[in-house]
């Protein structure tokens, strides 16, 4: 195998040790045997298998903006396949806080927390590994809360197609909402 057996581990206490895995070329999931041995090659115990998965990268956020009051459902677009054994996925919005994510059909969904108006960096954490946008920073733009004041007309036929004018404050400068 090529897990901890070929790297140096650090003994934390009498019941735990930590070692870092070696890099692998991305491919299909691959299990490697993990053993603990001393510097002289004596193997003490077979621990189990460690499975390498392809790298998961965060590609984008849809939508990339929402109200400062929070509550926007955001699809985090990603590259790669999530490993099945991930226990906790969290979305991190700058220093505002952490929001627990939901996984639906191998897609990551987050709900934005409240934040001041402006942009903030977004990262995703899989258990203890934090994934960012890589070479490009992913940001979520917080805008003032939209205030709806009126709609005209307030009724229409069941056939649909009635144009309704909605007035209010703080509509973002985007073509569609």
C-alpha positions as CSV (number, residue, x, y, z in Angstrom):
1,X,0.0,0.0,0.0
2,X,1.0,3.7,-0.1
3,X,-0.8,5.1,2.9
4,X,0.7,5.8,6.4
5,X,3.2,2.9,5.9
6,X,5.4,5.0,3.7
7,X,5.1,8.2,5.7
8,X,6.1,9.1,9.2
9,X,3.3,9.2,11.8
10,X,3.3,11.3,14.9
11,X,2.2,9.6,18.1
12,X,-0.4,11.9,19.9
13,X,-0.8,9.8,23.0
14,X,-0.9,6.1,24.0
15,X,-4.1,5.5,22.0
16,X,-3.8,7.8,18.8
17,X,-1.4,8.7,16.1
18,X,-1.6,10.9,13.0
19,X,0.0,10.5,9.6
20,X,-0.5,12.3,6.3
21,X,-1.3,10.4,3.2
22,X,0.8,10.6,0.1
23,X,-0.5,12.3,-3.0
24,X,-2.0,10.1,-5.8
25,X,-2.9,10.7,-9.4
26,X,-6.6,11.3,-9.7
27,X,-8.5,8.2,-10.8
28,X,-11.3,6.0,-9.7
29,X,-11.6,5.4,-6.0
30,X,-8.7,3.3,-4.8
31,X,-8.3,1.5,-1.4
32,X,-4.8,1.1,0.0
33,X,-3.7,-1.0,2.9
34,X,-2.7,0.9,6.1
35,X,-0.2,-0.6,8.4
36,X,1.8,0.7,11.4
37,X,5.5,-0.3,11.6
38,X,8.7,1.0,13.1
39,X,11.7,2.5,11.2
40,X,13.3,-0.9,11.0
41,X,10.4,-2.4,8.9
42,X,8.7,-4.5,11.6
43,X,5.0,-4.3,11.1
44,X,3.0,-4.0,14.3
45,X,-0.5,-4.2,13.0
46,X,-2.8,-4.0,10.0
47,X,-5.1,-1.1,10.6
48,X,-7.5,-1.3,7.7
49,X,-8.0,0.2,4.2
50,X,-7.9,4.0,3.4
51,X,-9.8,4.9,0.2
52,X,-8.5,7.7,-2.1
53,X,-11.2,9.7,-3.9
54,X,-10.9,12.1,-6.8
55,X,-10.4,15.7,-5.7
56,X,-13.5,17.6,-5.1
57,X,-13.4,21.3,-6.3
58,X,-15.8,24.1,-5.7
59,X,-16.6,25.7,-9.1
60,X,-19.4,28.2,-8.4
61,X,-22.4,29.4,-6.4
62,X,-25.9,29.7,-7.8
63,X,-27.2,32.3,-7.1
64,X,-24.1,34.3,-6.3
65,X,-26.0,37.0,-4.4
66,X,-28.8,37.3,-1.8
67,X,-30.3,39.6,0.9
68,X,-28.3,40.6,3.9
69,X,-31.0,39.0,6.1
70,X,-29.8,35.6,4.8
71,X,-31.9,32.6,4.0
72,X,-30.9,32.2,0.3
73,X,-30.8,28.6,-0.8
74,X,-27.5,28.3,-2.7
75,X,-26.4,25.4,-5.0
76,X,-22.6,25.0,-4.7
77,X,-21.5,23.7,-8.0
78,X,-18.5,21.4,-7.8
79,X,-16.2,19.2,-9.8
80,X,-15.6,15.6,-8.7
81,X,-17.8,13.1,-6.8
82,X,-18.4,13.4,-3.1
83,X,-17.1,10.4,-1.1
84,X,-19.9,8.3,0.5
85,X,-18.3,8.4,4.0
86,X,-18.4,12.1,4.6
87,X,-20.0,12.8,7.9
88,X,-20.5,16.5,7.9
89,X,-20.5,19.1,5.2
90,X,-20.5,22.8,6.1
91,X,-20.5,26.0,4.0
92,X,-18.4,28.7,5.5
93,X,-19.3,32.3,4.6
94,X,-16.3,34.5,5.5
95,X,-16.2,35.1,9.2
96,X,-20.0,35.4,9.6
97,X,-20.5,31.8,10.7
98,X,-21.0,28.3,9.4
99,X,-24.1,26.8,7.8
100,X,-24.6,23.1,7.7
101,X,-25.2,22.0,4.1
102,X,-27.6,19.4,2.6
103,X,-26.7,16.9,-0.1
104,X,-29.4,16.2,-2.6
105,X,-28.5,14.0,-5.7
106,X,-24.8,14.6,-5.0
107,X,-25.3,18.4,-5.1
108,X,-24.4,20.6,-2.2
109,X,-27.1,23.1,-1.0
110,X,-26.4,25.8,1.6
111,X,-28.5,28.5,3.2
112,X,-26.8,31.8,3.5
113,X,-26.5,33.3,7.0
114,X,-27.3,37.0,7.8
115,X,-24.3,39.3,6.9
116,X,-23.6,42.9,6.3
117,X,-24.0,44.3,2.7
118,X,-20.9,43.4,0.6
119,X,-19.2,40.3,-0.6
120,X,-17.7,37.5,1.5
121,X,-15.6,34.5,0.6
122,X,-17.3,31.1,0.6
123,X,-15.6,27.7,1.2
124,X,-17.0,24.2,1.8
125,X,-15.7,21.9,4.5
126,X,-15.9,18.1,4.2
127,X,-15.5,16.7,7.7
128,X,-12.1,18.4,8.5
129,X,-10.9,19.2,4.9
130,X,-11.8,22.7,3.7
131,X,-12.2,23.2,-0.1
132,X,-12.2,26.7,-1.7
133,X,-12.5,27.9,-5.2
134,X,-8.9,27.1,-5.9
135,X,-7.2,29.6,-8.1
136,X,-10.3,31.9,-8.1
137,X,-12.0,33.1,-5.0
138,X,-15.6,32.3,-4.7
139,X,-17.7,35.1,-3.2
140,X,-21.3,35.6,-2.3
141,X,-22.6,39.1,-2.7
142,X,-24.9,40.4,0.1
143,X,-27.4,43.0,-1.1
144,X,-29.8,45.2,0.9
145,X,-33.1,43.4,1.7
146,X,-35.7,43.9,-1.1
147,X,-38.7,45.8,0.2
148,X,-42.0,45.1,-1.7
149,X,-44.5,47.9,-1.6
150,X,-47.2,47.3,-4.2
151,X,-48.4,45.3,-7.1
152,X,-50.7,46.4,-9.9
153,X,-53.1,44.9,-10.9
154,X,-53.8,42.7,-7.9
155,X,-56.0,40.3,-9.8
156,X,-56.1,38.5,-13.2
157,X,-57.8,35.6,-15.1
158,X,-57.2,32.0,-14.6
159,X,-55.8,31.9,-18.2
160,X,-52.6,33.5,-16.9
161,X,-50.5,36.0,-18.9
162,X,-51.4,39.1,-16.9
163,X,-48.4,41.4,-16.6
164,X,-48.1,42.5,-13.0
165,X,-46.0,45.6,-12.0
166,X,-44.3,45.1,-8.6
167,X,-42.9,48.2,-7.0
168,X,-40.5,48.5,-4.0
169,X,-37.0,49.3,-3.0
170,X,-33.5,47.7,-3.4
171,X,-34.1,45.6,-6.5
172,X,-30.7,44.3,-7.6
173,X,-29.3,45.3,-11.0
174,X,-29.8,41.9,-12.6
175,X,-32.2,41.0,-15.5
176,X,-34.1,38.2,-13.6
177,X,-35.0,37.3,-10.1
